[in-house]
Amino acid sequence: MCVFCAIAEGKIPSKKILESDKFLAFYDINPQAKVHALVIPKEHFKDFNDVTPSVMAEMTTFMQEVVSVLGVKNSGYRMITNIGVDGGQEVPHIHFHILAGEKLGKLV
């Protein structure tokens, strides 16, 4: 079982931000910004290439709720998903990082 599936099932504790029957948002244990949340579907998908469009549509609505709960909707945030080894994906379960709470440097 992957670590994010275990977190979604409550077998590994997390500091939850928001939860629904299909998705979970929780704080990253190794934050890269003042606010660093992870958003996952509870159903296992390896990465963005594996997830279905219908799940992504529902996840979009959930992530919009998360940024509101975090209080960063209007101040701004960065949303990142890493795909595969070359993309820097460390956990093979699709997840989005939400980084916020401070001015973030430009990536490109």
N, CA, C and O atoms as CSV, one atom per row, in Angstrom:
chain,resi,resn,atom,element,x,y,z
A,1,MET,N,N,0.844,-1.183,0.000
A,1,MET,CA,C,0.000,0.000,0.000
A,1,MET,C,C,0.891,1.249,0.000
A,1,MET,O,O,1.887,1.311,0.721
A,2,CYS,N,N,0.525,2.227,-0.805
A,2,CYS,CA,C,1.332,3.452,-0.854
A,2,CYS,C,C,1.044,4.322,0.371
A,2,CYS,O,O,-0.002,4.197,1.008
A,3,VAL,N,N,1.985,5.196,0.682
A,3,VAL,CA,C,1.882,6.023,1.886
A,3,VAL,C,C,0.648,6.936,1.849
A,3,VAL,O,O,0.017,7.150,2.884
A,4,PHE,N,N,0.296,7.473,0.683
A,4,PHE,CA,C,-0.875,8.353,0.621
A,4,PHE,C,C,-2.181,7.570,0.753
A,4,PHE,O,O,-3.156,8.091,1.296
A,5,CYS,N,N,-2.217,6.328,0.266
A,5,CYS,CA,C,-3.400,5.483,0.490
A,5,CYS,C,C,-3.557,5.208,1.985
A,5,CYS,O,O,-4.669,5.225,2.514
A,6,ALA,N,N,-2.428,4.953,2.663
A,6,ALA,CA,C,-2.462,4.708,4.105
A,6,ALA,C,C,-2.930,5.956,4.862
A,6,ALA,O,O,-3.681,5.844,5.831
A,7,ILE,N,N,-2.501,7.121,4.435
A,7,ILE,CA,C,-2.954,8.375,5.055
A,7,ILE,C,C,-4.455,8.554,4.812
A,7,ILE,O,O,-5.199,8.901,5.730
A,8,ALA,N,N,-4.896,8.315,3.573
A,8,ALA,CA,C,-6.319,8.463,3.231
A,8,ALA,C,C,-7.193,7.518,4.051
A,8,ALA,O,O,-8.326,7.854,4.395
A,9,GLU,N,N,-6.665,6.341,4.363
A,9,GLU,CA,C,-7.419,5.361,5.146
A,9,GLU,C,C,-7.275,5.575,6.648
A,9,GLU,O,O,-7.890,4.853,7.433
A,10,GLY,N,N,-6.476,6.553,7.059
A,10,GLY,CA,C,-6.295,6.846,8.474
A,10,GLY,C,C,-5.317,5.925,9.176
A,10,GLY,O,O,-5.230,5.936,10.404
A,11,LYS,N,N,-4.587,5.133,8.421
A,11,LYS,CA,C,-3.597,4.223,9.005
A,11,LYS,C,C,-2.313,4.955,9.385
A,11,LYS,O,O,-1.562,4.501,10.248
A,12,ILE,N,N,-2.071,6.073,8.744
A,12,ILE,CA,C,-0.955,6.966,9.072
A,12,ILE,C,C,-1.585,8.318,9.407
A,12,ILE,O,O,-2.391,8.824,8.627
A,13,PRO,N,N,-1.239,8.906,10.537
A,13,PRO,CA,C,-1.859,10.191,10.905
A,13,PRO,C,C,-1.380,11.338,10.011
A,13,PRO,O,O,-0.271,11.321,9.477
A,14,SER,N,N,-2.250,12.320,9.874
A,14,SER,CA,C,-1.910,13.534,9.134
A,14,SER,C,C,-2.635,14.700,9.791
A,14,SER,O,O,-3.607,14.517,10.523
A,15,LYS,N,N,-2.145,15.890,9.516
A,15,LYS,CA,C,-2.792,17.105,10.010
A,15,LYS,C,C,-3.745,17.572,8.913
A,15,LYS,O,O,-3.350,18.284,7.990
A,16,LYS,N,N,-4.999,17.162,9.028
A,16,LYS,CA,C,-5.989,17.400,7.986
A,16,LYS,C,C,-6.401,18.863,7.908
A,16,LYS,O,O,-6.524,19.562,8.914
A,17,ILE,N,N,-6.607,19.289,6.673
A,17,ILE,CA,C,-7.116,20.631,6.393
A,17,ILE,C,C,-8.582,20.541,5.996
A,17,ILE,O,O,-9.420,21.293,6.493
A,18,LEU,N,N,-8.879,19.613,5.094
A,18,LEU,CA,C,-10.232,19.432,4.579
A,18,LEU,C,C,-10.349,17.999,4.077
A,18,LEU,O,O,-9.394,17.440,3.538
A,19,GLU,N,N,-11.525,17.411,4.258
A,19,GLU,CA,C,-11.730,16.041,3.809
A,19,GLU,C,C,-13.146,15.890,3.275
A,19,GLU,O,O,-14.097,16.455,3.814
A,20,SER,N,N,-13.261,15.118,2.207
A,20,SER,CA,C,-14.565,14.737,1.678
A,20,SER,C,C,-14.561,13.228,1.512
A,20,SER,O,O,-13.595,12.564,1.890
A,21,ASP,N,N,-15.616,12.688,0.958
A,21,ASP,CA,C,-15.641,11.241,0.754
A,21,ASP,C,C,-14.636,10.796,-0.304
A,21,ASP,O,O,-14.237,9.631,-0.314
A,22,LYS,N,N,-14.215,11.703,-1.201
A,22,LYS,CA,C,-13.310,11.328,-2.295
A,22,LYS,C,C,-11.909,11.925,-2.213
A,22,LYS,O,O,-10.989,11.425,-2.861
A,23,PHE,N,N,-11.733,12.992,-1.423
A,23,PHE,CA,C,-10.454,13.706,-1.420
A,23,PHE,C,C,-10.018,14.063,-0.007
A,23,PHE,O,O,-10.823,14.106,0.924
A,24,LEU,N,N,-8.716,14.319,0.128
A,24,LEU,CA,C,-8.147,14.713,1.412
A,24,LEU,C,C,-7.081,15.774,1.182
A,24,LEU,O,O,-6.262,15.655,0.271
A,25,ALA,N,N,-7.098,16.802,2.004
A,25,ALA,CA,C,-6.047,17.823,2.006
A,25,ALA,C,C,-5.426,17.827,3.389
A,25,ALA,O,O,-6.131,17.815,4.398
A,26,PHE,N,N,-4.099,17.842,3.429
A,26,PHE,CA,C,-3.383,17.824,4.699
A,26,PHE,C,C,-2.069,18.573,4.547
A,26,PHE,O,O,-1.595,18.792,3.432
A,27,TYR,N,N,-1.478,18.967,5.682
A,27,TYR,CA,C,-0.225,19.707,5.656
A,27,TYR,C,C,0.953,18.784,5.356
A,27,TYR,O,O,1.024,17.665,5.864
A,28,ASP,N,N,1.867,19.262,4.532
A,28,ASP,CA,C,3.083,18.524,4.204
A,28,ASP,C,C,3.987,18.461,5.434
A,28,ASP,O,O,4.121,19.452,6.152
A,29,ILE,N,N,4.603,17.315,5.681
A,29,ILE,CA,C,5.474,17.173,6.860
A,29,ILE,C,C,6.842,17.813,6.648
A,29,ILE,O,O,7.613,17.972,7.594
A,30,ASN,N,N,7.140,18.179,5.405
A,30,ASN,CA,C,8.405,18.853,5.088
A,30,ASN,C,C,8.088,20.106,4.269
A,30,ASN,O,O,8.370,20.146,3.071
A,31,PRO,N,N,7.503,21.130,4.903
A,31,PRO,CA,C,7.015,22.292,4.153
A,31,PRO,C,C,8.111,23.062,3.424
A,31,PRO,O,O,9.211,23.269,3.936
A,32,GLN,N,N,7.764,23.476,2.212
A,32,GLN,CA,C,8.669,24.261,1.373
A,32,GLN,C,C,8.236,25.728,1.299
A,32,GLN,O,O,8.852,26.524,0.591
A,33,ALA,N,N,7.190,26.078,2.022
A,33,ALA,CA,C,6.692,27.458,2.114
A,33,ALA,C,C,5.956,27.582,3.446
A,33,ALA,O,O,5.722,26.582,4.125
A,34,LYS,N,N,5.592,28.811,3.817
A,34,LYS,CA,C,4.871,29.004,5.080
A,34,LYS,C,C,3.602,28.167,5.131
A,34,LYS,O,O,3.252,27.621,6.177
A,35,VAL,N,N,2.920,28.069,4.007
A,35,VAL,CA,C,1.763,27.182,3.869
A,35,VAL,C,C,2.128,26.157,2.809
A,35,VAL,O,O,2.457,26.514,1.678
A,36,HIS,N,N,2.069,24.882,3.176
A,36,HIS,CA,C,2.363,23.807,2.221
A,36,HIS,C,C,1.396,22.666,2.478
A,36,HIS,O,O,1.559,21.891,3.420
A,37,ALA,N,N,0.388,22.578,1.624
A,37,ALA,CA,C,-0.630,21.542,1.735
A,37,ALA,C,C,-0.478,20.534,0.605
A,37,ALA,O,O,0.049,20.850,-0.462
A,38,LEU,N,N,-0.941,19.332,0.855
A,38,LEU,CA,C,-1.026,18.296,-0.163
A,38,LEU,C,C,-2.487,17.942,-0.350
A,38,LEU,O,O,-3.239,17.846,0.620
A,39,VAL,N,N,-2.888,17.748,-1.590
A,39,VAL,CA,C,-4.256,17.349,-1.901
A,39,VAL,C,C,-4.188,16.048,-2.695
A,39,VAL,O,O,-3.486,15.954,-3.701
A,40,ILE,N,N,-4.935,15.042,-2.222
A,40,ILE,CA,C,-4.931,13.737,-2.876
A,40,ILE,C,C,-6.358,13.230,-3.075
A,40,ILE,O,O,-7.256,13.550,-2.297
A,41,PRO,N,N,-6.555,12.428,-4.135
A,41,PRO,CA,C,-7.797,11.668,-4.195
A,41,PRO,C,C,-7.619,10.448,-3.292
A,41,PRO,O,O,-6.513,9.920,-3.183
A,42,LYS,N,N,-8.670,10.006,-2.657
A,42,LYS,CA,C,-8.571,8.818,-1.811
A,42,LYS,C,C,-8.403,7.553,-2.654
A,42,LYS,O,O,-7.817,6.569,-2.202
A,43,GLU,N,N,-8.915,7.589,-3.866
A,43,GLU,CA,C,-8.717,6.476,-4.792
A,43,GLU,C,C,-7.298,6.562,-5.348
A,43,GLU,O,O,-6.808,7.654,-5.632
A,44,HIS,N,N,-6.650,5.437,-5.501
A,44,HIS,CA,C,-5.263,5.435,-5.962
A,44,HIS,C,C,-5.166,5.617,-7.477
A,44,HIS,O,O,-5.733,4.848,-8.252
A,45,PHE,N,N,-4.437,6.648,-7.869
A,45,PHE,CA,C,-4.017,6.866,-9.254
A,45,PHE,C,C,-2.531,7.160,-9.173
A,45,PHE,O,O,-2.107,7.956,-8.335
A,46,LYS,N,N,-1.740,6.540,-10.016
A,46,LYS,CA,C,-0.287,6.703,-9.940
A,46,LYS,C,C,0.148,8.150,-10.151
A,46,LYS,O,O,0.976,8.665,-9.399
A,47,ASP,N,N,-0.399,8.799,-11.155
A,47,ASP,CA,C,-0.009,10.179,-11.452
A,47,ASP,C,C,-1.061,10.831,-12.340
A,47,ASP,O,O,-2.124,10.259,-12.583
A,48,PHE,N,N,-0.761,12.016,-12.816
A,48,PHE,CA,C,-1.692,12.775,-13.651
A,48,PHE,C,C,-2.059,12.015,-14.921
A,48,PHE,O,O,-3.185,12.134,-15.404
A,49,ASN,N,N,-1.133,11.240,-15.466
A,49,ASN,CA,C,-1.405,10.466,-16.674
A,49,ASN,C,C,-2.406,9.340,-16.423
A,49,ASN,O,O,-3.009,8.831,-17.368
A,50,ASP,N,N,-2.586,8.953,-15.187
A,50,ASP,CA,C,-3.422,7.819,-14.798
A,50,ASP,C,C,-4.822,8.245,-14.342
A,50,ASP,O,O,-5.763,7.455,-14.417
A,51,VAL,N,N,-4.963,9.478,-13.876
A,51,VAL,CA,C,-6.226,9.933,-13.292
A,51,VAL,C,C,-7.263,10.210,-14.386
A,51,VAL,O,O,-6.918,10.618,-15.496
A,52,THR,N,N,-8.523,9.985,-14.057
A,52,THR,CA,C,-9.586,10.205,-15.032
A,52,THR,C,C,-10.012,11.676,-15.048
A,52,THR,O,O,-9.893,12.371,-14.039
A,53,PRO,N,N,-10.503,12.139,-16.185
A,53,PRO,CA,C,-10.980,13.529,-16.260
A,53,PRO,C,C,-12.104,13.826,-15.269
A,53,PRO,O,O,-12.177,14.937,-14.744
A,54,SER,N,N,-12.974,12.863,-15.005
A,54,SER,CA,C,-14.074,13.126,-14.065
A,54,SER,C,C,-13.555,13.310,-12.643
A,54,SER,O,O,-14.072,14.150,-11.906
A,55,VAL,N,N,-12.547,12.545,-12.248
A,55,VAL,CA,C,-11.953,12.717,-10.918
A,55,VAL,C,C,-11.251,14.076,-10.852
A,55,VAL,O,O,-11.354,14.772,-9.843
A,56,MET,N,N,-10.542,14.458,-11.909
A,56,MET,CA,C,-9.871,15.765,-11.923
A,56,MET,C,C,-10.876,16.907,-11.826
A,56,MET,O,O,-10.613,17.910,-11.163
A,57,ALA,N,N,-12.014,16.764,-12.474
A,57,ALA,CA,C,-13.037,17.814,-12.406
A,57,ALA,C,C,-13.525,17.986,-10.965
A,57,ALA,O,O,-13.655,19.110,-10.481
A,58,GLU,N,N,-13.793,16.873,-10.285
A,58,GLU,CA,C,-14.233,16.944,-8.891
A,58,GLU,C,C,-13.108,17.445,-7.986
A,58,GLU,O,O,-13.353,18.183,-7.032
A,59,MET,N,N,-11.881,17.045,-8.290
A,59,MET,CA,C,-10.735,17.450,-7.479
A,59,MET,C,C,-10.489,18.949,-7.608
A,59,MET,O,O,-10.059,19.593,-6.651
A,60,THR,N,N,-10.760,19.504,-8.779
A,60,THR,CA,C,-10.616,20.949,-8.980
A,60,THR,C,C,-11.510,21.711,-8.013
A,60,THR,O,O,-11.061,22.654,-7.362
A,61,THR,N,N,-12.757,21.314,-7.916
A,61,THR,CA,C,-13.688,21.961,-6.990
A,61,THR,C,C,-13.196,21.827,-5.553
A,61,THR,O,O,-13.256,22.784,-4.781
A,62,PHE,N,N,-12.711,20.640,-5.195
A,62,PHE,CA,C,-12.190,20.411,-3.849
A,62,PHE,C,C,-10.988,21.309,-3.568
A,62,PHE,O,O,-10.901,21.908,-2.496
A,63,MET,N,N,-10.065,21.408,-4.516
A,63,MET,CA,C,-8.874,22.242,-4.316
A,63,MET,C,C,-9.246,23.716,-4.178
A,63,MET,O,O,-8.592,24.450,-3.436
A,64,GLN,N,N,-10.282,24.156,-4.879
A,64,GLN,CA,C,-10.744,25.533,-4.716
A,64,GLN,C,C,-11.273,25.759,-3.301
A,64,GLN,O,O,-11.100,26.841,-2.741
A,65,GLU,N,N,-11.914,24.749,-2.724
A,65,GLU,CA,C,-12.361,24.839,-1.333
A,65,GLU,C,C,-11.161,24.887,-0.384
A,65,GLU,O,O,-11.169,25.631,0.597
A,66,VAL,N,N,-10.139,24.096,-0.677
A,66,VAL,CA,C,-8.944,24.039,0.173
A,66,VAL,C,C,-8.277,25.408,0.254
A,66,VAL,O,O,-7.931,25.860,1.345
A,67,VAL,N,N,-8.091,26.081,-0.894
A,67,VAL,CA,C,-7.413,27.384,-0.851
A,67,VAL,C,C,-8.250,28.418,-0.111
A,67,VAL,O,O,-7.708,29.356,0.472
A,68,SER,N,N,-9.560,28.251,-0.134
A,68,SER,CA,C,-10.419,29.141,0.660
A,68,SER,C,C,-10.235,28.868,2.147
A,68,SER,O,O,-10.103,29.802,2.938
A,69,VAL,N,N,-10.225,27.599,2.531
A,69,VAL,CA,C,-10.027,27.230,3.938
A,69,VAL,C,C,-8.664,27.704,4.429
A,69,VAL,O,O,-8.533,28.170,5.561
A,70,LEU,N,N,-7.649,27.584,3.572
A,70,LEU,CA,C,-6.300,28.030,3.938
A,70,LEU,C,C,-6.186,29.549,3.996
A,70,LEU,O,O,-5.226,30.071,4.563
A,71,GLY,N,N,-7.140,30.262,3.425
A,71,GLY,CA,C,-7.125,31.724,3.430
A,71,GLY,C,C,-6.150,32.326,2.438
A,71,GLY,O,O,-5.672,33.442,2.640
A,72,VAL,N,N,-5.846,31.599,1.362
A,72,VAL,CA,C,-4.865,32.092,0.389
A,72,VAL,C,C,-5.470,32.314,-0.998
A,72,VAL,O,O,-4.752,32.637,-1.945
A,73,LYS,N,N,-6.771,32.145,-1.119
A,73,LYS,CA,C,-7.439,32.266,-2.420
A,73,LYS,C,C,-7.150,33.608,-3.086
A,73,LYS,O,O,-6.875,33.659,-4.285
A,74,ASN,N,N,-7.209,34.688,-2.319
A,74,ASN,CA,C,-7.024,36.017,-2.895
A,74,ASN,C,C,-5.576,36.495,-2.900
A,74,ASN,O,O,-5.193,37.288,-3.760
A,75,SER,N,N,-4.768,36.027,-1.955
A,75,SER,CA,C,-3.369,36.474,-1.897
A,75,SER,C,C,-2.483,35.743,-2.892
A,75,SER,O,O,-1.437,36.256,-3.290
A,76,GLY,N,N,-2.892,34.558,-3.291
A,76,GLY,CA,C,-2.156,33.801,-4.297
A,76,GLY,C,C,-1.493,32.556,-3.739
A,76,GLY,O,O,-1.225,32.450,-2.543
A,77,TYR,N,N,-1.241,31.634,-4.622
A,77,TYR,CA,C,-0.640,30.358,-4.252
A,77,TYR,C,C,-0.068,29.702,-5.506
A,77,TYR,O,O,-0.358,30.109,-6.631
A,78,ARG,N,N,0.735,28.696,-5.285
A,78,ARG,CA,C,1.287,27.894,-6.382
A,78,ARG,C,C,0.766,26.478,-6.204
A,78,ARG,O,O,0.761,25.940,-5.097
A,79,MET,N,N,0.326,25.875,-7.312
A,79,MET,CA,C,-0.135,24.498,-7.293
A,79,MET,C,C,0.762,23.693,-8.225
A,79,MET,O,O,0.965,24.053,-9.385
A,80,ILE,N,N,1.294,22.593,-7.689
A,80,ILE,CA,C,2.262,21.791,-8.436
A,80,ILE,C,C,1.902,20.315,-8.328
A,80,ILE,O,O,1.503,19.844,-7.263
A,81,THR,N,N,2.043,19.594,-9.424
A,81,THR,CA,C,2.031,18.143,-9.372
A,81,THR,C,C,3.259,17.656,-10.134
A,81,THR,O,O,3.558,18.138,-11.226
A,82,ASN,N,N,3.950,16.714,-9.554
A,82,ASN,CA,C,5.130,16.127,-10.180
A,82,ASN,C,C,4.727,14.792,-10.787
A,82,ASN,O,O,3.955,14.040,-10.193
A,83,ILE,N,N,5.253,14.500,-11.973
A,83,ILE,CA,C,4.867,13.288,-12.691
A,83,ILE,C,C,6.114,12.511,-13.075
A,83,ILE,O,O,6.954,13.004,-13.828
A,84,GLY,N,N,6.234,11.304,-12.560
A,84,GLY,CA,C,7.337,10.420,-12.920
A,84,GLY,C,C,8.670,10.818,-12.307
A,84,GLY,O,O,8.799,11.864,-11.670
A,85,VAL,N,N,9.640,9.970,-12.513
A,85,VAL,CA,C,10.979,10.160,-11.948
A,85,VAL,C,C,11.602,11.469,-12.419
A,85,VAL,O,O,12.098,12.244,-11.602
A,86,ASP,N,N,11.584,11.721,-13.708
A,86,ASP,CA,C,12.193,12.944,-14.229
A,86,ASP,C,C,11.457,14.197,-13.777
A,86,ASP,O,O,12.050,15.275,-13.722
A,87,GLY,N,N,10.177,14.071,-13.454
A,87,GLY,CA,C,9.394,15.201,-12.966
A,87,GLY,C,C,9.517,15.427,-11.474
A,87,GLY,O,O,8.963,16.386,-10.939
A,88,GLY,N,N,10.253,14.534,-10.791
A,88,GLY,CA,C,10.477,14.695,-9.356
A,88,GLY,C,C,9.425,14.061,-8.466
A,88,GLY,O,O,9.373,14.361,-7.273
A,89,GLN,N,N,8.579,13.186,-9.017
A,89,GLN,CA,C,7.550,12.540,-8.202
A,89,GLN,C,C,8.199,11.547,-7.246
A,89,GLN,O,O,8.922,10.647,-7.671
A,90,GLU,N,N,7.937,11.715,-5.958
A,90,GLU,CA,C,8.508,10.840,-4.937
A,90,GLU,C,C,7.523,9.787,-4.446
A,90,GLU,O,O,7.924,8.681,-4.087
A,91,VAL,N,N,6.239,10.124,-4.429
A,91,VAL,CA,C,5.209,9.171,-3.999
A,91,VAL,C,C,4.342,8.858,-5.219
A,91,VAL,O,O,3.761,9.769,-5.810
A,92,PRO,N,N,4.247,7.579,-5.604
A,92,PRO,CA,C,3.483,7.218,-6.797
A,92,PRO,C,C,1.972,7.193,-6.552
A,92,PRO,O,O,1.328,6.154,-6.696
A,93,HIS,N,N,1.430,8.329,-6.189
A,93,HIS,CA,C,-0.008,8.543,-5.980
A,93,HIS,C,C,-0.216,10.009,-6.341
A,93,HIS,O,O,0.414,10.886,-5.748
A,94,ILE,N,N,-1.091,10.286,-7.305
A,94,ILE,CA,C,-1.252,11.678,-7.733
A,94,ILE,C,C,-1.533,12.569,-6.527
A,94,ILE,O,O,-2.366,12.255,-5.678
A,95,HIS,N,N,-0.824,13.671,-6.478
A,95,HIS,CA,C,-1.029,14.647,-5.418
A,95,HIS,C,C,-0.616,16.021,-5.925
A,95,HIS,O,O,0.266,16.165,-6.771
A,96,PHE,N,N,-1.277,17.003,-5.384
A,96,PHE,CA,C,-0.976,18.393,-5.720
A,96,PHE,C,C,-0.441,19.080,-4.480
A,96,PHE,O,O,-0.988,18.939,-3.386
A,97,HIS,N,N,0.640,19.828,-4.666
A,97,HIS,CA,C,1.195,20.665,-3.608
A,97,HIS,C,C,0.560,22.049,-3.762
A,97,HIS,O,O,0.483,22.582,-4.869
A,98,ILE,N,N,0.114,22.618,-2.663
A,98,ILE,CA,C,-0.336,24.007,-2.654
A,98,ILE,C,C,0.634,24.755,-1.755
A,98,ILE,O,O,0.704,24.506,-0.552
A,99,LEU,N,N,1.383,25.675,-2.355
A,99,LEU,CA,C,2.382,26.470,-1.643
A,99,LEU,C,C,1.893,27.903,-1.583
A,99,LEU,O,O,1.455,28.462,-2.589
A,100,ALA,N,N,1.970,28.499,-0.395
A,100,ALA,CA,C,1.426,29.856,-0.232
A,100,ALA,C,C,1.928,30.451,1.077
A,100,ALA,O,O,2.799,29.896,1.747
A,101,GLY,N,N,1.350,31.600,1.417
A,101,GLY,CA,C,1.648,32.241,2.692
A,101,GLY,C,C,2.829,33.185,2.657
A,101,GLY,O,O,3.176,33.787,3.673
A,102,GLU,N,N,3.442,33.318,1.511
A,102,GLU,CA,C,4.585,34.218,1.327
A,102,GLU,C,C,4.781,34.425,-0.166
A,102,GLU,O,O,4.236,33.680,-0.980
A,103,LYS,N,N,5.554,35.431,-0.519
A,103,LYS,CA,C,5.863,35.658,-1.933
A,103,LYS,C,C,6.817,34.551,-2.383
A,103,LYS,O,O,7.890,34.372,-1.806
A,104,LEU,N,N,6.422,33.821,-3.407
A,104,LEU,CA,C,7.221,32.717,-3.918
A,104,LEU,C,C,8.056,33.190,-5.102
A,104,LEU,O,O,7.610,34.021,-5.894
A,105,GLY,N,N,9.255,32.662,-5.215
A,105,GLY,CA,C,10.125,33.018,-6.340
A,105,GLY,C,C,9.583,32.499,-7.652
A,105,GLY,O,O,8.809,31.542,-7.687
A,106,LYS,N,N,10.002,33.143,-8.735
A,106,LYS,CA,C,9.567,32.717,-10.057
A,106,LYS,C,C,10.256,31.414,-10.437
A,106,LYS,O,O,11.416,31.185,-10.092
A,107,LEU,N,N,9.531,30.573,-11.147
A,107,LEU,CA,C,10.082,29.318,-11.626
A,107,LEU,C,C,10.573,29.435,-13.066
A,107,LEU,O,O,11.543,28.780,-13.446
A,108,VAL,N,N,9.920,30.249,-13.851
A,108,VAL,CA,C,10.314,30.421,-15.258
A,108,VAL,C,C,10.379,31.888,-15.617
A,108,VAL,O,O,10.693,32.231,-16.757
